[in-house]
Amino acid sequence: MAVYTPVPPARLERWLQGYDLGRLADLRGIATGIENTNYFVDTERGRYVLTLFERLSAAELPYYLGLMRHLAARGIPCPDPVADRAGALSAFLEGKPAALVTRLAGASVDDPTPAQCARVGALLAAMHLAGADYDGGHANPRGAAWRRACAAELRPVMDDAQRELADDELALEREVADAVCTLPAGAVHADLFRDNVLFDGERVGGVVDFYFAGRDAWLFDLAVVCNDWCIEQASGAFDPPRLAALVGAYAGARPFVAGERELWGPMLRAAALRFWLSRLADRHGPRPAQIVHPKDPSHFERILRLRRAHAPALA
């Protein structure tokens, strides 16, 4: 989340007349994240999050908003999009497609305990199973094809060691591509980092920011989560108690198949490659914003090299 497009309160007041939410009480920009413009919006009748989409088109939004509605209806604690008086889940604001979703209780954790990791693992499995019948026809937007294209664009700003690293990882992805296509798959969050899960005490209050979601192997989604939730933040190395807790809780709700065990190492590497490349792209092609905190690409380059050196077995 970030603020690229300023929204004056008076302009938002007029926009909110299309909703049955009462008058605007408070409007505050949200600084975390880097993709979209986000505000906390309080009205007379509730608390919401307003998102103005800086890259997604209005035609792309039904998949993401529909997925959140689908999961919320099945008991997953995620934002539920708010329909306007005409029943639409999105509308233009300041020239950008925009949506309001319910605001969830809780706050993100910086240093999760194994018990919190276990709750995230169980929730991720529940999300996968709940979304198994959601057919939006939308592949992971940062999947293998995107990673190949992004790496090609970034070659001029990489040093020789980085180009060799990217080339080697893309070669591995091509090598295992057919096997990956046989893995259990469905809608994935694809960005379930620590800042996208809210804890309300020890209870998970909600999962937010579904705007990188798409269809992919569930194992890839688990790898994304483990590469963030189960590490020592400074080094990027796995913390065994956190990893065992998260993976164990996930498997308790959705047992693994044989092919997933064999591809765990490549999935951990693919997940690290995805975020190394996206952060490099953000570093070398920043967008102007009133509030934004770009993230360090070297963190995921370090994680990728660690996973190449050693990938734990899928317990």
C-alpha positions in Angstrom: 0.0 0.0 0.0 1.1 3.6 -0.6 -0.3 7.0 -1.7 0.3 8.0 -5.3 -2.9 9.8 -6.0 -4.1 12.4 -3.5 -7.8 12.4 -2.8 -9.2 15.6 -1.3 -11.8 15.0 1.4 -14.4 17.1 -0.4 -14.0 15.0 -3.5 -14.3 11.8 -1.5 -17.5 13.1 0.1 -19.1 13.5 -3.3 -17.9 10.1 -4.4 -19.3 8.5 -1.3 -22.8 9.8 -2.2 -22.9 6.8 -4.5 -22.8 4.5 -1.4 -25.2 4.0 1.5 -22.5 4.6 4.1 -23.3 8.0 5.5 -21.0 11.0 5.7 -17.2 10.9 5.7 -15.8 11.1 9.3 -12.0 10.6 8.6 -9.6 10.0 5.8 -6.0 8.9 6.3 -3.3 7.8 3.8 -1.7 4.4 4.3 2.1 4.3 3.9 2.9 0.6 3.7 3.2 -1.3 0.4 4.2 0.0 -3.0 1.5 -0.9 -5.7 -1.7 1.1 -5.1 -3.0 4.2 -3.4 -4.7 3.3 -0.1 -6.6 5.3 2.5 -8.4 4.4 5.7 -11.9 5.8 5.4 -14.3 6.2 8.3 -17.9 7.0 7.7 -20.9 7.4 10.0 -21.7 3.7 9.4 -18.4 1.9 9.5 -14.6 1.7 8.8 -13.3 0.9 5.4 -10.2 0.8 3.2 -10.3 2.7 0.0 -7.9 1.6 -2.8 -7.2 3.5 -6.0 -5.6 1.1 -8.5 -2.5 2.5 -10.1 -1.7 -0.4 -12.4 -4.7 -2.6 -12.6 -7.4 -1.7 -15.0 -11.1 -1.6 -14.3 -11.5 -4.7 -16.4 -9.1 -6.7 -14.2 -10.8 -5.8 -10.9 -13.7 -8.3 -11.0 -11.3 -11.2 -10.5 -9.8 -9.8 -7.3 -12.9 -8.3 -5.8 -14.8 -11.5 -6.7 -12.2 -13.7 -5.0 -12.4 -11.7 -1.8 -16.2 -12.0 -1.8 -15.9 -15.7 -2.5 -13.5 -16.3 0.4 -15.4 -14.0 2.8 -18.6 -15.9 2.2 -16.8 -19.1 3.1 -15.5 -17.8 6.4 -12.1 -16.6 5.5 -11.3 -13.4 7.4 -10.6 -11.1 4.5 -11.9 -7.8 3.3 -15.3 -7.9 1.8 -15.9 -5.4 -1.1 -18.6 -2.9 -0.6 -21.2 -2.5 -3.3 -22.4 1.0 -4.3 -26.1 1.9 -4.6 -26.2 0.4 -8.1 -24.6 -2.9 -6.9 -21.1 -2.2 -8.5 -18.0 -3.2 -6.5 -15.8 -0.5 -8.1 -16.0 3.0 -9.6 -13.7 5.6 -10.9 -12.2 8.2 -8.4 -9.7 10.8 -9.5 -9.4 9.1 -12.8 -8.5 5.7 -11.3 -10.5 2.6 -10.8 -11.3 2.4 -7.0 -13.0 0.1 -4.5 -14.0 0.2 -0.9 -13.6 -2.9 1.3 -14.4 -3.6 4.9 -11.6 -2.8 7.4 -10.5 -5.7 9.5 -9.4 -5.8 13.2 -5.8 -6.3 14.3 -2.3 -5.3 13.3 0.6 -7.0 11.6 3.4 -8.6 13.5 7.1 -8.0 12.8 8.5 -10.9 14.8 6.0 -13.8 14.7 6.1 -16.7 17.2 5.9 -20.3 16.1 2.3 -20.3 17.4 1.4 -17.4 15.1 3.2 -19.1 12.2 1.0 -22.1 12.8 -2.1 -20.0 12.6 -1.0 -18.5 9.3 -0.2 -22.0 7.9 -3.7 -23.3 8.9 -5.3 -20.2 7.4 -3.4 -20.5 4.2 -4.6 -24.1 3.7 -8.2 -23.0 4.5 -7.9 -20.2 1.9 -6.6 -22.7 -0.7 -9.4 -25.1 -0.1 -12.1 -22.3 0.1 -10.9 -20.9 -3.2 -10.6 -24.2 -5.0 -13.9 -23.7 -6.7 -13.3 -20.1 -7.6 -12.9 -20.0 -11.4 -11.8 -16.5 -12.4 -9.6 -17.6 -15.4 -6.8 -15.5 -14.1 -3.2 -16.8 -13.9 -0.7 -15.6 -11.3 0.3 -12.1 -12.7 3.8 -12.6 -11.4 4.1 -16.2 -12.5 6.8 -17.8 -14.6 6.1 -15.8 -17.8 6.3 -12.5 -15.9 9.6 -13.6 -14.2 11.2 -14.3 -17.6 10.1 -11.0 -19.0 11.1 -9.0 -16.0 14.5 -10.6 -15.8 15.1 -9.7 -19.5 14.2 -6.1 -18.8 16.5 -5.9 -15.8 19.6 -7.3 -17.4 21.1 -3.9 -18.1 21.0 -3.0 -14.4 22.3 -6.3 -13.1 26.0 -7.1 -12.5 27.5 -10.3 -14.0 26.8 -12.4 -10.9 23.2 -11.3 -10.8 22.6 -12.0 -14.5 24.1 -15.5 -13.9 21.9 -16.0 -10.9 18.7 -15.0 -12.8 19.6 -17.1 -15.8 20.3 -20.2 -13.7 17.0 -19.8 -11.8 15.0 -19.3 -15.1 16.6 -22.4 -16.5 15.5 -24.4 -13.4 11.9 -23.1 -13.9 11.9 -24.3 -17.4 13.3 -27.7 -16.3 10.5 -28.3 -13.8 7.7 -26.5 -15.6 5.9 -29.7 -16.7 6.0 -31.2 -13.2 4.8 -28.0 -11.6 1.7 -28.1 -13.9 0.7 -31.4 -12.2 0.7 -30.0 -8.7 -2.5 -29.1 -6.8 -3.5 -25.6 -7.9 -6.1 -22.9 -7.5 -6.5 -19.3 -6.4 -3.4 -18.2 -4.5 -2.8 -15.0 -2.6 0.8 -14.8 -3.8 1.9 -12.0 -1.5 1.0 -13.2 2.0 3.8 -11.4 3.9 3.8 -10.5 7.5 2.4 -7.1 6.7 -0.6 -8.6 5.0 -1.9 -10.6 7.9 -3.5 -8.9 10.9 -3.4 -10.4 14.4 -6.1 -9.4 16.9 -4.4 -10.7 20.0 -3.4 -14.3 19.2 -6.3 -14.6 16.8 -5.9 -13.9 13.0 -8.0 -10.8 12.5 -7.7 -10.8 8.7 -5.8 -11.3 5.5 -5.4 -8.2 3.2 -4.1 -7.1 -0.1 -5.2 -9.7 -2.7 -4.1 -7.7 -5.7 -1.4 -10.1 -6.8 -3.7 -13.1 -6.5 -4.2 -15.6 -9.4 -4.2 -19.2 -10.2 -1.0 -21.1 -9.5 0.3 -24.1 -7.6 -0.6 -24.0 -4.0 2.9 -25.0 -3.2 4.2 -21.8 -4.7 1.9 -19.8 -2.4 3.2 -21.8 0.6 6.8 -21.1 -0.4 6.1 -17.3 -0.6 4.7 -17.4 2.9 7.6 -19.5 4.4 10.2 -17.3 2.8 8.8 -14.4 4.8 7.2 -15.7 8.0 9.7 -18.5 8.8 13.0 -16.6 8.6 15.4 -14.7 10.7 14.8 -11.3 9.2 18.4 -10.1 9.2 19.9 -13.1 7.5 17.0 -14.7 5.6 17.9 -18.1 6.9 15.0 -20.3 8.0 14.1 -20.5 11.6 13.4 -24.2 12.2 10.6 -23.8 14.9 8.7 -21.3 12.8 9.1 -23.3 9.6 8.0 -26.6 11.3 5.0 -24.9 12.9 3.7 -23.2 9.7 4.3 -26.1 7.4 2.9 -28.6 9.9 -0.3 -26.6 10.4 -0.8 -26.3 6.7 -0.3 -30.0 6.1 -2.7 -30.8 8.9 -5.4 -29.1 6.9 -4.2 -30.0 3.4 -1.9 -33.0 3.3 0.9 -32.9 0.6 1.1 -35.1 -2.4 4.4 -36.8 -3.5 5.1 -34.4 -6.3 5.0 -31.4 -3.9 7.7 -32.9 -1.7 10.0 -33.3 -4.7 9.4 -29.7 -5.9 9.6 -27.9 -2.6 13.2 -26.7 -3.2 12.4 -25.3 -6.7 9.3 -23.6 -5.4 11.2 -21.9 -2.6 13.7 -20.6 -5.1 10.9 -19.5 -7.6 9.2 -17.6 -4.8 12.4 -15.8 -3.8 13.2 -15.0 -7.5 9.8 -13.4 -7.9 10.3 -10.9 -5.1 13.9 -10.3 -5.9 13.0 -9.3 -9.5 9.9 -7.2 -8.5 11.9 -5.3 -5.9 14.7 -4.7 -8.4 12.2 -3.4 -10.9 10.7 -1.0 -8.2 14.2 0.2 -7.3 15.2 1.0 -10.9 11.8 2.2 -12.1 10.3 4.1 -9.1 7.0 6.0 -9.4 6.3 9.4 -7.8 4.2 9.1 -4.7 3.3 11.3 -1.8 3.9 8.4 0.6 5.8 5.2 -0.3 8.5 3.0 1.2 10.3 1.0 -1.5 11.7 -2.4 -0.3 15.3 -3.5 -0.6 15.9 -6.1 -3.4 19.1 -7.4 -1.8 17.0 -9.1 0.9 15.5 -11.5 -1.5 18.6 -11.9 -3.5 20.2 -13.1 -0.3 17.3 -15.5 0.4 17.5 -16.9 -3.1 21.2 -17.7 -2.7 20.4 -19.3 0.6 17.7 -21.5 -0.9 20.1 -22.5 -3.7 22.6 -23.6 -1.1 20.1 -25.5 1.0 16.4 -26.1 0.8 14.9 -28.1 3.7 12.8 -31.1 3.1 9.0 -30.7 3.1 8.1 -32.2 6.5 
